[in-house]
Amino acid sequence: MAITMKTTVKLRASADCPSHSRAEVKVRDLAFTIDEPAARGGTNLGPAPTDTALAAFIGCVNVIGHKCAKSLSVDIGHLSIDAECEFDRRGVTLEEEIDVPFKSVTLTVRADGSADEAALVAVGREVERFCPLSKLFRMAGTDVEVRWQKA
């Protein structure tokens, strides 16, 4: 008998927040800290919420990138991903409401597999179609650029 995968699932997370800046987050059986740097009144025990969003995008491109490469029979090998973000801090400083705080995000994805540049571009197009974090940033109005390159 075949098992049918659910098309919609509930994601859950919880956090104890011992200070104004620190959140001790639990997801499944994992725990991690989100915190502000000391310069902004935090204890620097983990990435800031905005850093965490950017890191989540990197992680999603890695996971979905490998799935898309497999579906296209493309060898992308190991990926290394760098992110650069232009972030408008006026909202988090309460200076003014900002509709698009993440103005732009650029990811540079380097693949060390045997795939050529054309195959990497094809993988990148598929990732754009399926990566939920890419969609989240794009739908929020962020200018997103993801560059796929040979390592």
N, C-alpha and C positions, 0 to 999 in steps of 0.2 A: 504494500500500500504506500503510495506516494504521500509525502508530507507537503502540505500547502503552506507557503510562507505568507505571513500577514503582510498586507500592503501598507498598513498604518500601525505604528507602535507608539507607545507613550515613552518619552525619555524623562528620566527623573534625576534630580540632583537635590542635595540639601546642604546647608552650611550653618555652622556655628560661627558667629561673628564677634570675637572677643574685643574688638576695638573698632573705631570709626573707619579704619582702612583695611583691616585684615578679615578675610573670610576663609575658614577651614572647610573646604568643600569635599563632599563625598559623592561619588558617582559609582554605581555598582559596588564593587568591593575595593575601590581605589579612593585614596584621599590625597588632596593637594591643597596648597595655599595660594590664594590670590591676595596681593598686598600692594601697597604703594611704596615707592622709594622713600628713604629717610628724608630726602630733601623736600618731599611733599607731606611729611608728617607720618609716614608709615614706618614699618619695621623692616622692610625690604626682605621679607621671608619668602617672597614669590613674585611672579610677574604681576604687573598692574592689570586691571580688567581689560584695558585697551590692548596691552601686549598679548594678553591671553586670546583675544579675538583674532589678532594677526597670526599668532601661533596656530590657532585652530584652522585657519585658512591653509597654512602650510601643510598641516597634517592631512587635511581633506584632499588637497591636490595630490599628495603622495598616495593615499589609499585609492582614490578614484582613478588617478593616473595609471596605477598598476592594473586595476580592473579593466580600464579602457584599452590599455596596451595588450592585455591578454586577449580581449575580445577581438582585437584587430590583428592578432598574431604578430605583434611587434615586440622586439627585444629592447626594452629601455634600460635593463640592468638596474644598477643602483642610482638613485636620484640624490642630488644635493640641491637644496632650495634656499635662496636668499629672498628676503622680503624687504621692501622699502615702502613706507607709508607717509603720506602728507596728512597730518591730523590737525584739525582746527580745535584748539584747546579752549576757545572762548566759552563753549558750553559747559565743560567740566569745571571751569573757574567761576561759573555763574555770571559771567560778564554779559552774555546774551544767548538766547536760544539759537542753536545752529541746526538747520535741517539736515545737512550732510556733513557730519563731523569728520568722517574718513573721506577726505577729498579725493585722494587717489591711493591705489595700492598697486605696486609693481612687483611681480614675482619673477625671478630668474630661476628656471628649472634646468639643471644640467644632468643629462643622462649619460651613463658610461656604457650602455649596451651597444649592440651592433646596429641599431636603428639609424638610418640616415636622417638628414634634416627634414625631408619631405614627410617621412613616417612620423617624426616627432611633432610636426605641425598637425598631422592628422590626429594624433593622440591628444594634442592640446585642444583641438576643436571638440572632440568628444568629452574631454574633461569639462570644458565650458558648458556643455549641454547637461551634464549630470552632477557636478560637484555642488552640494547644497550650500556650502559657504561662499562659493563664487556667486551663486544666484542671490544669496542674502546680501552680499556687498553690492552687487550690480543693481538689484531692485531697490536698494536704499539710495541709489544715486551716485555711488562711488565710481570713479573712473578706474576700471580694473584693466591691467595689462599683464598678461602672463607670457613670458618668453621661454620657449623650449629650445634648448641647445644641446649639441654634443659636448660631453665633458672633455 
